[in-house]
Amino acid sequence: MKKSLTILFLIATISFSCSKAPQRENINFEEWGKYWFQGKAEISSFDLEQYRYGEARAGEAVLIFVTEDFSRKKQVKLDNPQEAGKDKISVLKMNQTRDFVTGIYPYHMMLSAFTPTKEKSQGLKFTSSVQEWCGQSFTQLNLNGQDSYSGKLFSYFEKEGDQSISLTGMAEDDLWNLIRISPNEIPIGGVTIFPSLFYQRFSHQELAAEEAFIRVQDISNDRKQLELTYSSGSRVLKIDFEKDFPHEIMAWEESQTKSNGQKEVTKARRKAVKVIDYWTRNGVEDEFLREELKLKE
């Protein structure tokens, strides 16, 4: 009887170890957590120069990074993580907003990326929304395999309408979180990757994975740069970040070469940063914090 119980225990142990998700290595999560698990978010504001309709538009961008307890099954933030058991997974969330004006009317854009912190996995979910006076659109992608995604696009354009999306590859929008988790998590060399959801909205092209090349290089004594170059040669993304933890993002640049040879370059440069529990600072008396972040009205 004892021998049978021992065998059953060993089988259960082996099954559990085999099913356990692989973990990110060479990251001291105790030290990492002192910054990212302190119950606050990091907010950075940027001066933005966004190309749209063939012209550079002055605007503003904001990056918000914060850790959350996420549901594996539903891929949403958990209301009661203490009761979720194995359904709970820690993620780093990036919210990126861009605001700029084209002529008489404004653009308001937001993108969210949710990437596991400790488990070695691709981003679980990506969403983007665009609001401007012509109408609005929304895209959502959810990881449903090791590197496969399914999603929906809702657009006010007739030719796009409401459509389903299936993709295999890595998400460009995942790279921002990987920098913050650890630059060592960035895949170097050739990758199969699909462009940012923001780029897809600007280009109105079908979202599809492409071959691309990633490299990370020193650009100064204290900064590195991630460079993503698509094999088509039409688009390059560069993200500048600090070498030292917590690897704050200082600037980025997106260049696109149009079919007529015209090159459009969107740039953002950081102007302020603050680590704060912003969700509790929603009173009129808290509006001074926007001044500290150098945010415009």
For each residue, the residues with C-beta under 8 A, 3 or more apart:
1: 4 5
2: 5 6
3: 6 7
4: 1 7 8
5: 1 2 8 9
6: 2 3 9 10
7: 3 4 10 11
8: 4 5 11 12
9: 5 6 12 13
10: 6 7 13 14
11: 7 8 14 15
12: 8 9 15 16
13: 9 10 16 17
14: 10 11 17 18
15: 11 12 18 19
16: 12 13 19 20
17: 13 14 20
18: 14 15
19: 15 16
20: 16 17
21: 119 120 121
22: 119 120
23: 118 119 120
24: 27 117 118 119 120 181 182 185
25: 120
26: 182 184
27: 24 32 181 182 184
28: 31 32
29: 32 33 117 118
30: 33 34
31: 28 34 35 245
32: 27 28 29 35 36 37 182 245
33: 29 30 36 37 38
34: 30 31 37 38
35: 31 32 38 245 246
36: 32 33 67 92 117 246
37: 32 33 34 67
38: 33 34 35 275
39: 277
40: 66 275 276 277
41: 64 65 66 275 276 277 278 279
42: 63 64 65 66 246 248 273 274 275
43: 62 63 64 273 274 275 276 278 293
44: 62 63 64 248 249 270 272 273
45: 60 61 62 270 271 272 273 293 294 295
46: 60 61 62 63 251 268 269 270 271
47: 58 60 268 269 271
48: 58 59 60 61 98 99 100 266 267 268
49: 56 57 58 59 265 266 267 268
50: 56 57 59 98 100 107 266
51: 54 55 56 57 256 264 265 266
52: 55 57 100 102 107 202
53: 102
54: 51 262 264
55: 51 52
56: 49 50 51
57: 49 50 51 52 100 101 102
58: 47 48 49 100
59: 48 49 50 98 99 100 101 107
60: 45 46 47 48 98 99 100 295 296
61: 45 46 48 96 97 98 99 268
62: 43 44 45 46 95 96 97 295
63: 42 43 44 46 94 95 96 176 249
64: 41 42 43 44 93 94 95 96 97 278
65: 41 42 92 93 94 177 180
66: 40 41 42 92 93
67: 36 37 90 91 92 93 117
68: 77 78 90 91 93 114
69: 77 78 81 84 88 89 90 91
70: 75 76 77 78 88 89 90 91 114 124
71: 74 75 76 77 78 84 87 88 89
72: 75 86 87 88 89 124
73: 87
74: 71
75: 70 71 72 114 124 125 142 143
76: 70 71
77: 68 69 70 71
78: 68 69 70 71 81 84 87 88
79:
80: 83 84
81: 69 78 84 88
82:
83: 80
84: 69 71 78 80 81 87 88
85: 88
86: 72
87: 71 72 73 78 84
88: 69 70 71 72 78 81 84 85
89: 69 70 71 72 116 119 124
90: 67 68 69 70 116 117 118
91: 67 68 69 70 114 115 116 117 124
92: 36 65 66 67 114 115 116 117 177 180 181
93: 64 65 66 67 68 112 113 114 177
94: 63 64 65 111 112 113 115 173 176 177 180
95: 62 63 64 110 111 112
96: 61 62 63 64 110 111 112 113 176 198
97: 61 62 64 108 109 110 111
98: 48 50 59 60 61 107 109 110 198
99: 48 59 60 61 106 107 108 109
100: 48 50 52 57 58 59 60 106 107
101: 57 59 104 105 106 107
102: 52 53 57 105 106 107 132
103:
104: 101 133
105: 101 102 132 133 134
106: 99 100 101 102 132 133
107: 50 52 59 98 99 100 101 102 130 131 132
108: 97 99 130 131 132
109: 97 98 99 128 129 130 131 198 201
110: 95 96 97 98 128 129
111: 94 95 96 97 126 127 128 173 196 197 198
112: 93 94 95 96 125 126 127 128
113: 93 94 96 123 125 126 171 173 174 176 177
114: 68 70 75 91 92 93 123 124 125 126
115: 91 92 94 121 122 123 124 174 177 178 181
116: 89 90 91 92 119 120 121 124
117: 24 29 36 67 90 91 92 181
118: 23 24 29 90
119: 21 22 23 24 89 116
120: 21 22 23 24 25 116 185
121: 21 115 116 124 143
122: 115 143 146 147 170 171 174
123: 113 114 115 126 143 171 173 174 177
124: 70 72 75 89 91 114 115 116 121 142 143
125: 75 112 113 114 140 141 142 143
126: 111 112 113 114 123 139 140 141 149 151 171 173 174 197
127: 111 112 138 139 140 141 197
128: 109 110 111 112 138 139 197 198 200 201
129: 109 110 136 137 138 139
130: 107 108 109 136 137 138 201
131: 107 108 109 136
132: 102 105 106 107 108 135 136
133: 104 105 106
134: 105 156
135: 132 155 156 157
136: 129 130 131 132 156
137: 129 130 153 154 155 156 157 160 201
138: 127 128 129 130 153 154
139: 126 127 128 129 151 152 153 154 165 197 200 201 207
140: 125 126 127 151 152
141: 125 126 127 149 150 151 165 167 171 197
142: 75 124 125 149 150 151
143: 75 121 122 123 124 125 148 149
144: 148 149 150
145: 148 168
146: 122
147: 122 168 169 170
148: 143 144 145 166 167 168
149: 126 141 142 143 144 165 166 167 168 171
150: 141 142 144 164 165 166 167
151: 126 139 140 141 142 164 165 166 167
152: 139 140 162 163 164 165
153: 137 138 139 160 162 163 165 207
154: 137 138 139 162
155: 135 137 160 161 162
156: 134 135 136 137
157: 135 137 160 161 204
158: 161
159:
160: 137 153 155 157 163 204
161: 155 157 158
162: 152 153 154 155
163: 152 153 160
164: 150 151 152
165: 139 141 149 150 151 152 153 207
166: 148 149 150 151
167: 141 148 149 150 151 194 207 208 209
168: 145 147 148 149 192 209
169: 147 191 192 193 194 209
170: 122 147 174 187 191 192 193 194 209
171: 113 122 123 126 141 149 174 193 194
172: 175 193 194 195 196 199 228 237
173: 94 111 113 123 126 176 196 197
174: 113 115 122 123 126 170 171 177 178
175: 172 178 179 186 214 226 228 237 239
176: 63 94 96 113 173 179 180 239 249
177: 65 92 93 94 113 115 123 174 180 181
178: 115 174 175 181 182 183 185 186
179: 175 176 183 186 226 239 241 247 249
180: 65 92 94 176 177 246 247 249
181: 24 27 92 115 117 177 178 185
182: 24 26 27 32 178 185 247
183: 178 179 186 216 224 226 241 247
184: 26 27
185: 24 120 178 181 182
186: 175 178 179 183 214 216 226
187: 170 191 214
188: 214 215 216
189: 213 214 215
190: 211 212 213
191: 169 170 187 211 212 213 214
192: 168 169 170 209 210 211 212
193: 169 170 171 172 209 210 212 228
194: 167 169 170 171 172 207 208 209 210
195: 172 199 200 203 207 210 230 235
196: 111 172 173 199 200 237
197: 111 126 127 128 139 141 173 200 201 207
198: 96 98 109 111 128 201 202
199: 172 195 196 202 203 235 254 256
200: 128 139 195 196 197 203 204 205 207
201: 109 128 130 137 139 197 198 204
202: 52 198 199
203: 195 199 200
204: 157 160 200 201
205: 200 208
206:
207: 139 153 165 167 194 195 197 200
208: 167 194 205
209: 167 168 169 170 192 193 194
210: 192 193 194 195 230 231 232
211: 190 191 192 230 231
212: 190 191 192 193 228 229 230 231
213: 189 190 191 228 229 231
214: 175 186 187 188 189 191 226 227 228 229
215: 188 189 226 227
216: 183 186 188 224 225 226 227
217: 224 225 227
218: 223 224 225 243
219: 223 224 225 240
220: 223
221:
222: 242 243 244
223: 218 219 220 240 241 242 243 250
224: 183 216 217 218 219 240 241 242 243
225: 216 217 218 219 238 239 240 241
226: 175 179 183 186 214 215 216 237 238 239 241
227: 214 215 216 217 236 237 238
228: 172 175 193 212 213 214 236 237 238
229: 212 213 214 233 235 236
230: 195 210 211 212 233 234 235 236
231: 210 211 212 213
232: 210 235
233: 229 230 257
234: 230 256 257 258
235: 195 199 229 230 232 254 255 256 257
236: 227 228 229 230 253 254 255
237: 172 175 196 226 227 228 252 253 254
238: 225 226 227 228 252 253 254
239: 175 176 179 225 226 249 251 252
240: 219 223 224 225 249 250 251 252
241: 179 183 223 224 225 226 247 248 249 250
242: 222 223 224 246 247 248 250
243: 218 222 223 224 247
244: 222 247
245: 31 32 35
246: 35 36 42 180 242
247: 179 180 182 183 241 242 243 244
248: 42 44 241 242 270 273
249: 44 63 176 179 180 239 240 241 252 270
250: 223 240 241 242 269 270
251: 46 239 240 267 268 269 270
252: 237 238 239 240 249 267 268
253: 236 237 238 265 266 267 268
254: 199 235 236 237 238 265 266
255: 235 236 263 264 265 266
256: 51 199 234 235 263 264 265
257: 233 234 235 261 262 263
258: 234 261 262 263 264
259:
260:
261: 257 258
262: 54 257 258
263: 255 256 257 258
264: 51 54 255 256 258
265: 49 51 253 254 255 256
266: 48 49 50 51 253 254 255
267: 48 49 251 252 253
268: 46 47 48 49 61 251 252 253
269: 46 47 250 251
270: 44 45 46 248 249 250 251 273
271: 45 46 47 294
272: 44 45 292 293 294
273: 42 43 44 45 248 270 293
274: 42 43 289 292 293
275: 38 40 41 42 43
276: 40 41 43 281 289
277: 39 40 41 280 281
278: 41 43 64 281 289
279: 41 282
280: 277
281: 276 277 278 286 289
282: 279 286
283: 286
284: 287
285: 288
286: 281 282 283 289
287: 284 290 291
288: 285 291 292
289: 274 276 278 281 286 292 293
290: 287 293 295
291: 287 288 294 295
292: 272 274 288 289
293: 43 45 272 273 274 289 290
294: 45 271 272 291
295: 45 60 62 290 291
296: 60
297:
